[in-house]
């Protein structure tokens, strides 16, 4: 038995040590907001925050998450809330599938860089693929979230 | 006011009482008891779209699948607009796959084009009933009443009744005969911007996609499929697989020989997805690679290229005599273009959860065409269609892949075998290696220029495995509709033209991908006319406008025949937006391309730089004329996305096969453009009162040739094959 702390709540689960956090979170804990996209850290759909920093949950074993604070898209942080507001105002998503990972990656960016430039955004977000092509709106929405936060 | 003609009072509407005390309004095309018919010749079948509750809550049903095009918001907003409903009361319910909702195939950029008016009628009918109910209550004429923001108002004294308070009376009303649709100037939602009804679910991770469907005691399955298309299992050893924690069963699956039948293989069933993946990795399978096991896409490209360099089957219409034109030419220009297979790669891989029990089957899956899935499932299980329920989840992207529900057959087969709910999960590797691929294509174009630089003759040959081959094995030539996606019906005014189609046999499953044959024919045609402009020593924009010729509406059997004026208009706007003809920085270039597809007009200008043989996109301007716009921001978002999708095709899109197996496997080798590669995208929508036409697909075809033309303008180098990564540019 292992205990994961996700969005402030403890979940005691049974899972093999090498099971990636992604599948433990989705199939065993039952939080499906974190998405599978590639399984090999190429697309960022599975992004989660561990102690405030973005990681690819498809490529880290469940054992890595023990004793740490995990935040998924179902969770709440200050930056996530501003980003959500900006995403909603700018109507960023198309199919929406990658947006969990996009929001989490953006939250991690704002955690370390409160006022990112376009270049900072591109650097931080280019690990996240959006097949629908919402990149220009994501860029815009991150700037917007900064404005909302500073208001 | 546009009156709805031929509507029979007796036949139009059925008012149903709801158990929960609401009003459902619908109309049905095929007549059964209590049901009615609209005799207006629309192709729209039985449907039930409006549910009004006593507390005013309004549930509107969306019959088309949501895959990012915003259809759940746009179609329902049309109902709400005509009904004069307050959008704040609206919630949207997704229709299950069922004939009673009319055609639900979400494909071909046709949802708004074909069912906007029927949806508006749903709303208008609801409004008429509510007005009739209020008029009766007030003992006034219906013409003395109007509806506004969820109320019916008595025009004589400004008294008003809330929609919810009219539910019971409205249920007793016969449908009034004077139903009419609103004027454009009175629209509340149509043509405006409405945020997605699902936005909060998207930003909180609470939208349920197929992969998120859950049932108690469900199992997860991952399937090993033969590397070459239609290969079969010779033998397999499951010993190591069964030792994996969580693995519960290993089941061999036989191929189902239908267009959307499953490929077959060996399925691993487990208590979670990861165990199923691990279990599959540990299978030891010997495959019979079958007749497609020799497929080598590189050699195949040489083969179809040599075929387009020779005479091929004529694809009418032929006009004049190209050979005479060529013999009298001042200049002859010829070029060959080659494009690879593509995979759809929606971010959510194909998947389905099925539960087959007690002679019934229920499915939860991301489906573009739930009715086909339902019919296929019923036929496969040998049960009646009514015993199959198809729940349409959100689609994490579709692009045509999720129109082909082979994954549903896999899930129902496994569920039936183990008597438990089973979710079949395609890994990304499965998705890239076992898809219904966008076809691969070779084209040869030859044209004659006279001494003025005008085009006098045009020969266009194309070869590509046809989508028809997926439906009719042995179909080795293109279907008429495939060639008709802009190849033998280009918009040019050229006196001598000839179109030919060469044989191309398939070695993988061929399917349609966002904008289909327009992808490669747009690349060939738009690249070639750019080459012609250069040879004619003319400005590419002026040369192309001239080639389209005078304003005319093409004589063709089409609901929306090509109007050259609209085509030239989008080109002129795009050029103006990009400030065409301006002085550019060193190493920069501008390229323009345009295409008429899905009855819409698009022109795209791209600014690139090529410095030290490295390509950078600097700006994309794209202009769309799709007639009347339903939801403006949705359309803008679709066009921005189409520019990104088209950039991926231009820069990276390539699926290749060797020894029958697809060589790419995941996003590291089947790449797509990322945020740092995408420049600002400037979208312009042409204001128009014309009938609405396609939006989801038409933005894609001009992008890749506009980039190639811009590279030529920047560097003088012409790239005639994609992707550009093959040329070391990215």
Interface residues (C-beta under 8 A of the other chain):
Chain A: X15 X16 X19 X20 X23 X24 X26 X27 X28 X30 X31 X32 X33 X34 X35 X36 X37 X38 X39 X40 X42 X43 X45 X72 X73 X74 X83 X84 X87 X88 X91 X93 X94 X95 X96 X97 X98 X99 X100 X103 X121 X122 X123 X125 X126 X127 X128 X129 X130 X131 X132 X133 X134 X135 X136 X137 X138 X139
Chain B: X66 X67 X68 X69 X70 X193 X195 X196 X198 X199 X200 X201 X202 X203 X204 X205 X206 X207 X208 X209 X211 X212 X214 X220 X245 X246 X271 X272 X273 X274 X275 X277 X345 X346 X347 X348 X349 X394 X395 X396 X397 X398 X399 X425 X427 X428 X633 X637 X638 X640 X641 X642 X643 X644 X645 X666 X667 X668 X672 X674 X675 X676 X677 X678 X680 X681
